[in-house]
Amino acid sequence: MADQSGEESPLGSGSDVSDESDSDGTSDVESDSQLDGKEPCKYYNGRGCKEGERCSYLHACKYALKGSCRHGSKCKLYHPRAEREASGASNGASDRSRASDPTLTDGRCYQWQLNDGNGWLDVCNDHVLEAQYSLPHTKSIKIYNTSYGAVSIDFKRMKVFRKSLRVRRLDDGNAVWIWYCTLSRKWIKYGSKDSKGNPSPVKNSDIEDKYQSNPASSYTFTIGAETVEIKFREMRQVTGQRKRKVTRRPLYRQQLAGAAGVSQTASALQNLQLGARPQWQFEGDSGKWHEFKHRRGTRTECSVNSEEIERKYAQNPNDSMIFKVTGRSYKLDFNAMTQTNLSTNTSHNVRRVLV
């Protein structure tokens, strides 16, 4: 999108989360749920029900049951009446058979799973995956703590590199999805003000609504006299002059369950600024900071670089790693933020900064 100066202005707004308010109105749909002998599950209508098909309450949108759901066919929760009308069913069998959506989690905010052809298995510590996935500039991640060994996941295509595995992300239906566009090699959220403080001509929630209604369509808006189109299939923002990359990522949510420190890595990752990247540096004898680089063929050849250290850190920020510099072994301690020569036992400070 171009402003009058010729530079593209950042687009999009933060998601607008609208909570439906309870209504006293009644409808034929409410009578339908009473015929089933069930009331709507408050957990299914909240953060998600862990009981799944075992739940004794109805897994259906409580607002649809009262005829007051503002989202209509775009609602991510189950609408019994709409299904009855589409199928012509006159009893509750259809409702019960589809009340549990297979794309929903077991009650958690999200679930990452892998499948080798013998069924879906949860990925342990998937908060690391989710935290990285929620960052628009993260293209992929390599994880090590799986029953299949090290696994590299392509977030853009939702595929596993070089292994006969499938990957999927389940959601509880309450995720807020954020749309981003590239500007000067940085991902900018739709709805952000431009460099002059002017408001965005489009809202993130409007883009998401259009995408939910038809992922194969596009969203069009104008900036001045210029028409801008976001093509969902191509994930591109197109104007008459250029194309820009577009991506859609969830707003990170911390899982409610788990140990007290389970979200330490995720919190650290979420502190990354959009468009910035983490860089690992060590302090030299002169007090000057240097980036970790391979530096092959030089006097100070290093076996790891900054990106490799970051991947290791993402797996466990309380861990450490061994690397070599010109044949000498060093230990990088993430807790102490030091690197120690294992031969001389001398240490230098290390740090992780955003650049």
N, C-alpha and C positions, 0 to 999 in steps of 0.2 A: 504494500500500500504506500502510495507516495503522498507526501505533503507538499506545500507550495515551494519548499526549498529543494525538492527533488529527492529528498531522503524518505524512505518508507517509515511511516509512523507505527509504533507498536499497537497491536490490536488486542481486543478481548477484555472481558471483565471477569472478576472472580465469580465463582459460581454462586448463584442465589439459591440457598437452601430454604425451601418453603415447607413448613410443617403444617399438615392438615389439622384443622381444629374439629373437635367432635361436633356432630350435628344431632339435633333431636328429631329430625325428619325420619319418616319410615317409608318403605317402598315394597314392591313385590319381591325385590332381591332379599330383603331382610326376612321375609316369610320363607324364602327358599332355604336360607341357612337354618331356620328353625325346624324345617322338615327334616333336615339332616340330624337334628338333635344336638347340634354343636354351636358353640359361640366362637367368635373369631379369637385366635391365639394372640395375646398381647405381645408375646415375645417375637412371633413371626412378623407382627406389624411394627416391631421396634428394631432391635439390633440383630434379631435372628433367633430362631428356636433350635436348641440343641437336640431336641427329641426327634425331629424329623417325622417320619411316618408313624412313629410310636406315640406322638402327641395326641391327647384326647380332645384337643380343641381344633377348630377349623383353621387351616392355613389358607387364608384368603384376605384380601384387602378389606379392612373394616369399613372404609369409606365407600367402597363399591357396594358393600352389603346394605348400606343406607342410601345408596344412590347419590352420593355427594363427592365422589372422587374427581378432583379437578384434572387429573392426568389422563383420565379416560383410557383409550387403547394404548397410550404410551406408558401407563403405570407398569412398574417392574414387578408388582405383586399380582397374585392370582385373582382374576375376576370371574366368579362362578356364573353370573348371569350371561356375560358375553359368550362364554363357552356353550351354555345351554342353547342360546339363540342360534349360534353357528351350527350346532350339531342337531338341534331339534330334540335333545334329550329332555325327558319329563321326570326323571328321578335323580337321586343324588349319586348314582354310581359314577357318572362322568366326573363329578366334582371330586370324589374321593380318590379316583384313580390318578388325577393330575394335580392334586392339592400340594404334593411335594415336588417342587421344581428341581430337576437334576443339576441345574446350573447354580443352585444356591449352596452355600456352605452348611456345615453342621451346627452353625450358630456363631462361629467366629466371623470377624470382619471379612477375612479373605482366607483362601487356602491355595497354596501352590502344590501341584501334584505332577508326578511322572508316571508313565505307563510303558512297560516293555512288551505289551501284548497280553499280559496276564492280569490286567486290572490296574486301577489307579491307586498310587501310594502317595501319602503326604510327604512333602519335603520338610525335614527337620529344620528348625530355626528359619522358617521362611520369611521372618520379618526382615532379614537381610535382602532377600529377593524383592520384597515389596517396597522397601525403602529405596532401593536402586531403581526399580521400575517406575516409581512415582516421580523421578527426576527426568525431565524431558530430554536432557542431553546424554543419558545413558543408553547406549545401543545394545549392550549385551553384558553378561556377567558369567564368571566361571565359579562354580561352587564345588566343594570337595567332600562335604559331609553327607553323601548319598550312598544308598546301597548299590549304586551302579558306578561308584568311584567318582572321579572328577567329571563334571558335566558343564558344558558351555551352552548357555541359552541366549538365543537371538530374540530380543524383546520386540523388534519390529515385525518379524514374521511369526513369532511365537513357535519357534522350532528349536530342536536340539542339534548342535553341530556334530557331525561325524559319528553319531550313534543312533542305533535303531530304537529311539525313544520318542515318545510324544510328551508334550508339556501343556498344561492348562492352568489357568487362574480362575478359581471360583470366587464368587462375590456374594455377600449377604443381601444384595439388592439395594443397599443404602449408600453406595459409593458416590462421591461427588467427582465428576470427571472434568478435568481442566484441559482446555485447548491452547496450544502454543504455536507461534510462528517464528521462523528464523529472521533475525535482523542483525546485521553486522556480526554474523557468526555466533550470535547469542539467541537463546530461546526466550521469547517475550510472550507473556500471557495475554490472551485476548481480553480486552477491557482495561488494560493499562493506559495511562495517559501518555501522550506523546511528549517529545522533548520540550515543547512549548507549554505543556500543562493542559492541553486541550483534551476533553473527554473522548473516549473511544466511540465510534459510530456503531459498534456492535457489542452485544453481551455474550459472554461465554455460555450462559444458560440457553440462549436462543440457538446457538450453534448445536449444542447438545440435544435440544429438543428436536431439531430437524434431523440430526443424525439418528436418533432413536426411532424416529418415524420411518426413515428409509436410509439405511447405511450406504446404499448404492447411488444416492442422489447427491446434491450439492447445496451449498448455502451461499446466497448472493446478497451483497449489500453495496452501498455506494459511499465514496469519499469525495465530496465535491462533485465534479462531473465524471469521475472515474468509477467504473464498475469493477468490483472485486468478487471473485468466486472461489469458494473453498470446495474443492472436489474431494469427496470422501474416499472414493476408490483409489485415487492417486495420492491422497494425502498431500495435496499441493494447494497453495493459494495462487491464483492466476489473475493477472491483470493484462492489459494490452501490451505491456512492456516486458514483463518478467514473470518467472515462477519462483515461489519460495516454498520450502519444506514446511509441513504442518505435522503436528503430532498430538495425540490425545493420551493423557495419563491420569491416574486417580490421585485425588488428594490423600496424602498419607494419613492413615488412622492407626493408632496404637491398639494392639490387641489387649483386651481386658484381662485375659487369663495369662498365667505363666509366672515364672520367677520374677523377683523384683528387678533384676538386671537384664531381663530379656530384651528390652528395647534400647539398651545402651548404644549398640551399633547403629540401629535405625535412627536414633535421635542425632547421633553424630553425622550420619549421612544426610539427614534432613536439614542440617545447618548449612549445607552447601548452598551458596548463592546460585541462582539461575544464571547459566552462562559461564560460571567459574568452574575450575577444576582443582582438585587437591594436588599438591606437590610436596614431596618429601625431600628434606634438605638436611645436611649435616654441617656442624660447625668446625671450621678448620682451625689450625693452630693460631692463625692471625686474628681469629674472631669473625672472619668472613664466612657467610653461609653459602653452601654449594648444593646444587641439585644432584640427586642420585641419578647417574647415567651409566650406561654400559661402558663407554669410553674404550671400546675394543681397539687394540693396536697402540695404546698409549702406555705411559709409565704407571698410570693408576687405573688399570683395567678393572672394572667392577662387574660382578656377576649378576646384579639386579639393577633395575631402573625404578623410577618413582611409581610408574603404573603398576608394576609387579608387587611393590611394597603395599600399595593401596589395596590391591585385591586380597592380599594376605591379611591386612588390617581389617578389611570388611568382614572376613570370616570370623574373626575373634579379636577385638581390640585389647584383650587382656593377655594375648599370646606373645610370642617372640619368633624370630626367624634367624637362620644362619645364612650368611652370604660370604663371598670372597672378594678381596681386593688384591690384585697381583699375587694370587696364590695364598694369601693369608686369610684365615677364617675370622669372621666377626659375628657377634651376636647383636641383633637389633631388638631391644626390649621396648615393646609398645607402652607398657605401664610406666617405666622409668624414663622413657623417651631418650634413650642413650644407645650408642653403638660401642661395643667393647671388643678390643683386640684380644682374642682368646689365647694368644701366645704371650703377650706382654701384660695383659690385664688392664691396659690403659683405656679410658673411656672418653668419648666426646658426645656432646649433646646433639640430638636430632629434633626436628620439628616438622609439623604438618601444616602447611599454609594453603590458602586459596589464591589462585592466580588467574 
